[in-house]
Amino acid sequence: MLDLRWLLAVLLLNLPLAGCPSGGDDDSAVTDDDDTTVDDDDTTADDDDTTADDDDDDDDDTTPPPADYDAATVPDFADCDAAQNQFKLMLGDGSVIGPFSGFSPAPASFANNNNQWTLRMGAGATFNQIQGNRDGYVVGTAIPLQGPSANPGNVLTNVLVDAGDLGGAPAATAGGYGLPNINADARVGGSVTFTTLPEPGATTAGTFEGVLQNNQQLSMGNTVLLGIRGCFSATLTATD
């Protein structure tokens, strides 16, 4: 007689196993999370792929590069009036502002017997300051912009551009400009040429031009340049 228990075991082994070839998590059916069909979490517009709404490749994980405004060159200023102590500026987006005029007397501008001198130009919130050590200057010779300003023969110029004078230029082009001590752009530089040297109690005159760099933007990874050209004729007050 056939053992009924053995027959029951054979029947159970030959029954289909529900769930294995159907819509489970381990097969290749259309509802499977692990396959390559249209509803798959690994290929469709979900958070794990490379589509436009993906949190792994859009603005959640990518920081936009800093904006550079480096189109500035030395602006044209053929009609610069030295008697008004004037300068023009080309901003980093290529736009030109100015001319700015004016002279700030002592204590903003001065010369003294230690050869240190400062000349501050501009009557408003935007101004240019030239300073240096006149020891070794030669009349009619272009003196390269370089620092430190206290060293004999050196001269620097620094500019503050007020946001109110930008016009339609980007806000990033406002702020302070000069010759950075480190990581300066290769285009930064310029010169000052004297027709009369800066002496205590005397009138100094000359011209200047250059390309400067925004120091605050440099620290944020941005290259923001400023072009400047101007002329001056101002009496520096002796301070000793």
C-alpha positions as CSV (number, residue, x, y, z in Angstrom):
1,M,0.0,0.0,0.0
2,L,1.3,3.5,-1.0
3,D,2.4,5.5,2.0
4,L,0.0,8.5,2.0
5,R,2.5,10.7,3.9
6,W,5.1,10.2,1.1
7,L,2.5,11.1,-1.6
8,L,1.5,14.3,0.2
9,A,5.1,15.4,0.4
10,V,5.6,14.9,-3.4
11,L,2.4,16.9,-4.1
12,L,3.6,19.8,-2.0
13,L,7.0,20.0,-3.6
14,N,5.4,20.2,-7.1
15,L,3.1,23.1,-6.2
16,P,4.1,26.6,-7.6
17,L,5.7,28.8,-5.0
18,A,3.6,32.0,-4.9
19,G,5.5,35.3,-5.1
20,C,8.9,34.2,-6.6
21,P,8.3,34.8,-10.3
22,S,5.7,37.6,-9.8
23,G,5.8,41.2,-8.6
24,G,8.2,40.8,-5.7
25,D,11.3,42.8,-4.7
26,D,13.8,40.3,-6.1
27,D,12.6,39.5,-9.6
28,S,12.3,41.4,-12.9
29,A,8.6,42.2,-13.0
30,V,7.3,45.6,-13.9
31,T,6.5,46.5,-10.3
32,D,9.9,45.5,-9.0
33,D,12.1,48.1,-7.3
34,D,15.3,46.3,-8.4
35,D,14.8,45.9,-12.1
36,T,15.2,48.3,-15.1
37,T,11.6,48.9,-16.0
38,V,9.8,52.2,-16.1
39,D,8.7,52.1,-12.4
40,D,12.1,51.2,-11.1
41,D,13.6,53.5,-8.5
42,D,17.0,53.1,-10.0
43,T,16.2,54.4,-13.5
44,T,13.2,56.8,-13.2
45,A,12.9,60.4,-12.2
46,D,13.3,59.7,-8.5
47,D,15.8,60.9,-5.9
48,D,18.5,58.3,-6.7
49,D,19.1,58.7,-10.4
50,T,20.5,61.5,-12.6
51,T,17.3,63.2,-13.8
52,A,16.3,66.8,-13.4
53,D,14.4,66.4,-10.1
54,D,17.1,64.3,-8.5
55,D,18.4,65.5,-5.1
56,D,21.8,64.1,-5.9
57,D,22.6,66.1,-9.0
58,D,20.6,69.4,-8.7
59,D,21.0,72.5,-6.6
60,D,20.7,70.6,-3.3
61,D,24.2,69.2,-3.8
62,T,25.9,71.7,-6.2
63,T,27.2,75.1,-5.2
64,P,27.2,77.5,-8.2
65,P,30.7,78.8,-9.0
66,P,31.5,82.3,-7.8
67,A,30.8,85.2,-10.2
68,D,33.8,86.9,-11.7
69,Y,33.7,90.5,-13.0
70,D,37.1,90.9,-14.6
71,A,36.3,92.9,-17.8
72,A,37.9,96.1,-16.4
73,T,40.8,97.8,-18.1
74,V,42.2,101.3,-17.7
75,P,39.5,103.7,-18.9
76,D,40.0,106.5,-21.4
77,F,40.1,109.9,-19.8
78,A,41.8,112.3,-22.2
79,D,40.2,115.4,-20.8
80,C,41.2,114.8,-17.1
81,D,41.3,118.1,-15.3
82,A,44.2,118.0,-12.8
83,A,43.0,121.2,-11.1
84,Q,39.9,119.4,-10.1
85,N,41.7,116.2,-9.0
86,Q,39.7,113.8,-11.1
87,F,39.5,110.1,-11.8
88,K,37.4,107.7,-13.8
89,L,36.6,104.0,-13.0
90,M,35.9,101.0,-15.2
91,L,34.0,98.4,-13.2
92,G,34.5,94.7,-13.6
93,D,31.4,94.4,-15.9
94,G,33.0,96.8,-18.4
95,S,30.9,99.9,-17.5
96,V,32.6,103.2,-16.8
97,I,31.5,105.6,-14.0
98,G,32.8,109.1,-13.1
99,P,34.6,111.3,-13.4
100,F,34.8,111.8,-9.7
101,S,36.4,115.1,-8.5
102,G,37.6,116.6,-5.3
103,F,40.5,116.8,-2.9
104,S,40.4,116.0,0.8
105,P,43.0,118.2,2.7
106,A,44.7,117.4,6.0
107,P,44.4,115.1,7.8
108,A,43.3,112.9,4.9
109,S,46.1,114.3,2.7
110,F,49.5,115.3,3.9
111,A,53.3,115.1,3.5
112,N,55.9,115.1,6.2
113,N,59.7,115.0,6.7
114,N,59.8,111.2,7.0
115,N,59.0,111.1,3.3
116,Q,55.5,109.6,3.9
117,W,52.7,111.2,2.0
118,T,49.0,110.7,1.2
119,L,46.7,112.3,-1.3
120,R,42.9,111.5,-1.1
121,M,40.7,112.4,-4.1
122,G,37.0,112.5,-4.4
123,A,34.3,114.6,-2.6
124,G,31.7,111.8,-2.1
125,A,31.5,108.3,-0.8
126,T,33.6,106.9,-3.7
127,F,37.2,108.0,-3.4
128,N,40.7,107.2,-4.4
129,Q,43.7,107.4,-2.1
130,I,47.3,107.5,-3.3
131,Q,50.1,107.1,-0.8
132,G,53.8,106.2,-0.5
133,N,57.3,107.1,0.4
134,R,58.7,109.8,-1.9
135,D,62.3,108.9,-1.2
136,G,63.9,108.1,-4.6
137,Y,61.0,109.4,-6.8
138,V,62.0,110.9,-10.2
139,V,59.9,113.5,-12.0
140,G,58.5,112.3,-15.3
141,T,59.2,108.7,-14.6
142,A,56.4,106.1,-14.2
143,I,56.6,104.7,-10.7
144,P,55.1,101.2,-10.5
145,L,52.3,100.6,-8.0
146,Q,53.8,98.4,-5.3
147,G,53.8,98.1,-1.5
148,P,54.3,98.4,1.3
149,S,53.7,102.1,1.0
150,A,56.2,102.9,3.8
151,N,59.1,101.5,1.9
152,P,61.3,104.1,0.1
153,G,60.3,104.6,-3.6
154,N,57.0,102.8,-3.3
155,V,53.5,104.1,-4.2
156,L,50.1,102.5,-3.9
157,T,46.6,103.5,-4.8
158,N,43.4,102.3,-3.1
159,V,39.8,102.9,-4.2
160,L,36.5,102.6,-2.4
161,V,33.5,102.3,-4.7
162,D,30.2,103.2,-3.0
163,A,27.2,101.0,-3.9
164,G,25.2,104.2,-4.6
165,D,27.6,105.0,-7.5
166,L,27.3,101.7,-9.3
167,G,24.4,102.6,-11.6
168,G,23.2,99.3,-13.1
169,A,26.4,97.4,-12.4
170,P,26.4,94.3,-10.2
171,A,26.5,94.8,-6.5
172,A,29.6,92.7,-6.3
173,T,31.6,95.5,-8.0
174,A,31.2,97.8,-4.9
175,G,33.7,97.8,-2.1
176,G,37.4,98.3,-1.6
177,Y,40.1,97.8,-4.3
178,G,43.9,97.7,-4.1
179,L,46.9,95.5,-4.8
180,P,46.4,92.2,-2.8
181,N,49.4,90.9,-1.1
182,I,48.7,87.3,-2.2
183,N,46.7,85.7,-5.0
184,A,46.5,88.9,-7.0
185,D,45.2,88.5,-10.6
186,A,48.0,88.8,-13.2
187,R,46.3,91.9,-14.7
188,V,46.6,93.9,-11.4
189,G,49.2,96.7,-11.5
190,G,49.7,100.3,-12.7
191,S,51.9,103.4,-12.1
192,V,52.0,107.0,-11.0
193,T,53.9,109.7,-12.8
194,F,54.8,113.0,-11.1
195,T,55.3,116.4,-12.7
196,T,56.1,117.8,-9.3
197,L,57.0,115.6,-6.4
198,P,54.9,115.4,-3.1
199,E,56.7,117.7,-0.6
200,P,55.5,119.1,2.7
201,G,53.5,122.3,2.2
202,A,53.9,122.2,-1.6
203,T,51.7,121.5,-4.6
204,T,52.2,118.1,-6.1
205,A,50.9,117.1,-9.5
206,G,50.8,114.1,-11.8
207,T,48.9,111.3,-13.4
208,F,48.1,107.7,-12.5
209,E,46.5,104.6,-14.0
210,G,46.1,101.0,-13.1
211,V,44.0,97.9,-12.7
212,L,43.1,97.0,-9.1
213,Q,41.3,94.1,-7.4
214,N,38.4,93.9,-5.0
215,N,39.9,92.5,-1.8
216,Q,36.6,91.4,-0.2
217,Q,35.6,89.5,-3.3
218,L,39.0,87.8,-3.6
219,S,38.5,86.3,-0.1
220,M,35.3,84.8,-1.3
221,G,36.9,83.3,-4.4
222,N,35.7,85.9,-6.9
223,T,37.9,87.8,-9.3
224,V,36.5,91.4,-9.5
225,L,38.7,94.0,-11.1
226,L,38.6,97.8,-11.4
227,G,40.3,100.1,-13.9
228,I,41.3,103.6,-12.9
229,R,42.8,106.6,-14.6
230,G,43.2,110.1,-13.2
231,C,45.2,113.3,-12.6
232,F,45.9,115.6,-9.6
233,S,47.3,118.9,-8.6
234,A,47.0,119.4,-4.8
235,T,48.8,121.1,-2.0
236,L,49.8,118.7,0.7
237,T,49.9,120.0,4.2
238,A,53.1,119.4,6.2
239,T,52.4,117.4,9.4
240,D,55.8,117.9,11.1
